[in-house]
Amino acid sequence: MILKFDISILKMGNFSVEVIDFIKIQSLSKKSDSLSIIRIVPLRYEKGVFFVNIINFKVKKQKKQIELINQGGIKIKYKYNNERFDFFGIE
């Protein structure tokens, strides 16, 4: 079975996840002095482990420039056992 859905905007509880580009970041930074964005790196595989990286960035306006300041991230790891993905750890 293949699931297809639009991930341009996804609601999860009190949060919404939206796929944005740099123009959207510029627009959002004009409306708010404090803005955080999160980059989710697509699923990858290495040495028998599947993983996704999640990186948090602070958006800072400096005159006419926008800085993306890396606030650190995590790697969420899974193993696949021929039936399902099992959580393997967080780095």
Secondary structure, 3 states (H helix, E strand, C coil): CCCCCCCCEEEECCEEEECCCHHHHHHHHHHCCCEEEEEEEEEEEECCEEEEEEEEEEEEEECCEEEEEEEEEEEEEEEECCCCEEEEEEC
